[in-house]
Every structure is written in structure tokens, then in C-alpha cells.
Amino acid sequence: MPSKEREDYKALTRARETFVRHRTRIGCQIKALLFQHGMIPLDHDKPVSDKWIRSLQAELMSDNLRFVVDEFCEM
């Protein structure tokens, strides 16, 4: 039977993996949305980062699109 420390470590590792998958999924959703609206090319290969997201928020876009991008960024 695993010790309490070992179980705590496994819980922490699983939580981190979940957060990383969630962040990756949201990044893909942001890129798909921007591609759909013609703001990035299909072969856009920049990684999603805080700096890139801040530059997105400075782009000219409709209020509705800005709202969606901002909500994704908050997640």
C-alpha cells in the first residue's frame, strides 16, 4: 500500500498533467478561432505564450471576437 506522501505526490502530478492538457487545449482553441477569422495562417507555429496573448489583445478585432479571446485568455 502506498504511503500518504506517495499518494500526495501522485495527486499533485495528476493535477499538473490536467492543467497542462487544459492549457494546451485552450491554446489550440484560440488558434483555431483566430484562423477561422483570418487573423493567423493555417501553418502558424508560434507557441501560445503570455507575450503572444498580450499582442493579440492589442489587435483590431470585433467586440464579440475580443470577448471570446479575452475569455479564453482568462481560462
Residue frames as a rotation matrix with the C-alpha (Angstrom) as fourth column:
MET 1
0.584 0.812 0.000 0.00
0.812 -0.584 0.000 0.00
0.000 0.000 -1.000 0.00
PRO 2
-0.100 -0.649 0.755 1.45
0.570 -0.659 -0.491 3.41
0.816 0.381 0.435 -0.99
SER 3
-0.541 -0.174 -0.823 2.34
0.813 -0.358 -0.459 5.86
-0.215 -0.917 0.335 1.77
LYS 4
0.521 0.746 -0.415 0.41
0.646 -0.662 -0.380 9.09
-0.558 -0.070 -0.827 2.29
GLU 5
-0.019 -0.626 -0.780 3.36
-0.242 -0.754 0.611 11.07
-0.970 0.201 -0.137 0.90
ARG 6
-0.874 -0.326 0.361 3.40
0.206 0.426 0.881 8.92
-0.441 0.844 -0.305 -2.24
GLU 7
-0.090 0.935 0.343 -0.36
0.981 0.143 -0.133 9.36
-0.173 0.324 -0.930 -2.74
ASP 8
0.515 0.221 -0.828 0.00
0.263 -0.960 -0.093 13.14
-0.816 -0.170 -0.553 -2.28
TYR 9
-0.475 -0.787 -0.393 2.77
-0.253 -0.306 0.918 13.22
-0.843 0.536 -0.054 -4.88
LYS 10
-0.756 0.255 0.603 0.66
0.624 0.560 0.545 11.22
-0.199 0.788 -0.583 -7.35
ALA 11
0.342 0.927 -0.152 -2.28
0.852 -0.374 -0.367 13.61
-0.397 -0.004 -0.918 -6.82
LEU 12
0.260 -0.343 -0.903 -0.01
-0.113 -0.939 0.324 16.59
-0.959 0.017 -0.283 -7.46
THR 13
-0.791 -0.606 0.087 1.40
-0.042 0.195 0.980 15.00
-0.611 0.771 -0.180 -10.62
ARG 14
-0.407 0.728 0.551 -2.07
0.903 0.412 0.122 14.19
-0.138 0.548 -0.825 -11.95
ALA 15
0.529 0.615 -0.585 -3.28
0.549 -0.774 -0.317 17.72
-0.648 -0.153 -0.746 -11.25
ARG 16
-0.161 -0.679 -0.716 -0.31
-0.290 -0.661 0.692 19.22
-0.944 0.319 -0.091 -13.09
GLU 17
-0.880 -0.142 0.452 -0.91
0.330 0.502 0.800 16.96
-0.341 0.853 -0.395 -16.10
THR 18
0.060 0.982 0.180 -4.55
0.966 -0.011 -0.260 18.03
-0.253 0.189 -0.949 -16.14
PHE 19
0.473 0.082 -0.877 -3.60
0.148 -0.989 -0.013 21.73
-0.868 -0.123 -0.480 -16.03
VAL 20
-0.574 -0.763 -0.296 -1.08
-0.239 -0.190 0.952 21.32
-0.783 0.618 -0.074 -18.85
ARG 21
-0.692 0.393 0.606 -3.62
0.706 0.547 0.451 19.48
-0.154 0.739 -0.656 -21.05
HIS 22
0.379 0.879 -0.290 -6.22
0.808 -0.467 -0.360 22.16
-0.452 -0.098 -0.887 -20.30
ARG 23
0.177 -0.406 -0.897 -3.79
-0.153 -0.911 0.383 24.97
-0.972 0.070 -0.223 -21.21
THR 24
-0.843 -0.513 0.161 -2.81
0.028 0.259 0.966 23.20
-0.537 0.819 -0.204 -24.44
ARG 25
-0.333 0.813 0.478 -6.45
0.930 0.367 0.023 22.67
-0.157 0.452 -0.878 -25.41
ILE 26
0.560 0.540 -0.628 -7.30
0.479 -0.830 -0.287 26.33
-0.677 -0.140 -0.723 -24.81
GLY 27
-0.273 -0.751 -0.601 -4.26
-0.267 -0.541 0.797 27.41
-0.924 0.378 -0.053 -26.84
CYS 28
-0.871 0.004 0.492 -5.48
0.424 0.514 0.746 25.26
-0.250 0.858 -0.450 -29.73
GLN 29
0.126 0.990 0.063 -8.96
0.955 -0.103 -0.278 26.74
-0.269 0.095 -0.959 -29.41
ILE 30
0.349 -0.085 -0.933 -7.56
0.038 -0.994 0.104 30.29
-0.936 -0.072 -0.344 -29.54
LYS 31
-0.694 -0.687 -0.216 -5.51
-0.224 -0.079 0.971 29.47
-0.684 0.723 -0.100 -32.64
ALA 32
-0.621 0.536 0.572 -8.49
0.768 0.561 0.308 27.79
-0.156 0.630 -0.760 -34.34
LEU 33
0.425 0.808 -0.408 -10.67
0.717 -0.576 -0.393 30.82
-0.553 -0.126 -0.824 -33.64
LEU 34
0.115 -0.466 -0.877 -8.05
-0.258 -0.867 0.426 33.24
-0.959 0.178 -0.220 -34.98
PHE 35
-0.885 -0.392 0.250 -7.52
0.095 0.373 0.923 31.11
-0.455 0.841 -0.293 -38.08
GLN 36
-0.221 0.904 0.367 -11.28
0.938 0.300 -0.174 30.96
-0.267 0.306 -0.914 -38.65
HIS 37
0.720 0.500 -0.481 -11.37
0.423 -0.866 -0.266 34.78
-0.549 -0.011 -0.835 -38.62
GLY 38
0.722 -0.435 0.538 -8.34
0.545 -0.122 -0.830 35.12
0.426 0.892 0.149 -40.89
MET 39
0.897 -0.360 0.256 -6.05
-0.440 -0.781 0.443 36.58
0.041 -0.510 -0.859 -38.24
ILE 40
-0.051 -0.932 0.358 -3.36
-0.663 0.299 0.686 33.88
-0.747 -0.202 -0.633 -38.44
PRO 41
-0.115 -0.032 -0.993 -2.31
-0.919 0.383 0.094 31.49
0.378 0.923 -0.074 -41.24
LEU 42
0.826 0.487 -0.283 -3.05
-0.399 0.861 0.316 27.78
0.397 -0.149 0.906 -41.12
ASP 43
0.440 -0.742 -0.506 0.62
0.549 0.668 -0.503 26.94
0.711 -0.056 0.701 -40.57
HIS 44
0.445 -0.229 0.866 1.04
-0.595 -0.798 0.095 29.37
0.670 -0.557 -0.491 -37.66
ASP 45
0.352 -0.391 -0.851 3.72
0.432 0.874 -0.223 27.82
0.831 -0.289 0.476 -35.49
LYS 46
-0.456 -0.460 0.762 4.29
-0.456 -0.614 -0.644 30.35
0.764 -0.641 0.071 -32.71
PRO 47
-0.575 0.262 -0.775 3.67
0.675 0.688 -0.268 28.80
0.463 -0.677 -0.572 -29.32
VAL 48
0.487 0.781 0.390 0.90
0.244 -0.551 0.798 30.23
0.839 -0.294 -0.459 -27.19
SER 49
-0.452 -0.667 -0.592 2.54
0.830 -0.072 -0.553 32.38
0.326 -0.741 0.587 -24.54
ASP 50
0.192 0.489 -0.851 1.67
0.773 -0.610 -0.176 35.33
-0.605 -0.624 -0.495 -22.33
LYS 51
-0.557 -0.493 -0.668 3.56
-0.007 -0.802 0.598 37.67
-0.830 0.338 0.443 -24.66
TRP 52
-0.953 0.229 0.197 1.71
0.239 0.172 0.956 36.38
0.185 0.958 -0.218 -27.74
ILE 53
-0.109 0.968 -0.226 -1.64
0.984 0.137 0.112 36.63
0.139 -0.210 -0.968 -25.97
ARG 54
0.012 0.060 -0.998 -0.92
0.468 -0.883 -0.047 40.23
-0.884 -0.466 -0.039 -24.92
SER 55
-0.872 -0.349 -0.343 -0.06
-0.134 -0.504 0.853 41.07
-0.470 0.790 0.393 -28.53
LEU 56
-0.666 0.710 0.228 -3.38
0.666 0.429 0.610 39.51
0.335 0.559 -0.759 -29.59
GLN 57
0.108 0.760 -0.641 -5.28
0.936 -0.295 -0.192 41.69
-0.335 -0.579 -0.743 -27.22
ALA 58
-0.316 -0.292 -0.903 -3.75
0.043 -0.955 0.294 44.76
-0.948 0.054 0.314 -28.94
GLU 59
-0.915 -0.010 0.403 -5.02
0.394 0.192 0.899 43.60
-0.086 0.981 -0.172 -32.38
LEU 60
-0.585 0.774 -0.242 -8.02
-0.785 -0.615 -0.070 45.19
-0.203 0.149 0.968 -34.02
MET 61
-0.898 0.391 -0.200 -10.97
0.299 0.878 0.374 42.80
0.322 0.277 -0.906 -33.84
SER 62
-0.093 0.951 0.295 -14.70
-0.120 -0.305 0.945 42.92
0.988 0.053 0.142 -33.37
ASP 63
-0.208 0.087 0.974 -16.06
-0.938 -0.302 -0.174 43.31
0.279 -0.950 0.144 -29.86
ASN 64
0.799 0.577 0.167 -17.54
-0.600 0.776 0.192 39.81
-0.019 -0.254 0.967 -29.91
LEU 65
0.625 -0.647 -0.437 -14.28
0.214 0.681 -0.701 38.21
0.751 0.344 0.564 -31.05
ARG 66
-0.324 -0.747 0.580 -12.33
-0.406 -0.443 -0.799 40.22
0.854 -0.495 -0.160 -28.49
PHE 67
0.247 0.510 0.824 -14.71
-0.967 0.068 0.247 39.00
0.071 -0.857 0.510 -25.78
VAL 68
0.972 0.141 -0.188 -14.19
-0.150 0.988 -0.033 35.34
0.181 0.060 0.982 -26.77
VAL 69
0.230 -0.963 -0.140 -10.38
0.225 0.192 -0.955 35.71
0.947 0.188 0.261 -26.96
ASP 70
-0.294 -0.316 0.902 -10.33
-0.711 -0.558 -0.427 37.51
0.639 -0.767 -0.060 -23.61
GLU 71
0.593 0.583 0.556 -12.42
-0.804 0.464 0.371 34.76
-0.042 -0.667 0.744 -22.00
PHE 72
0.842 -0.377 -0.387 -10.12
0.209 0.887 -0.411 32.06
0.498 0.265 0.826 -23.39
CYS 73
-0.098 -0.950 0.298 -7.14
-0.032 -0.296 -0.955 34.01
0.995 -0.103 -0.001 -22.07
GLU 74
0.036 0.190 0.981 -8.70
-0.943 -0.319 0.096 34.23
0.332 -0.928 0.168 -18.63
MET 75
0.946 0.324 0.020 -9.05
-0.317 0.907 0.277 30.46
0.072 -0.269 0.961 -18.58
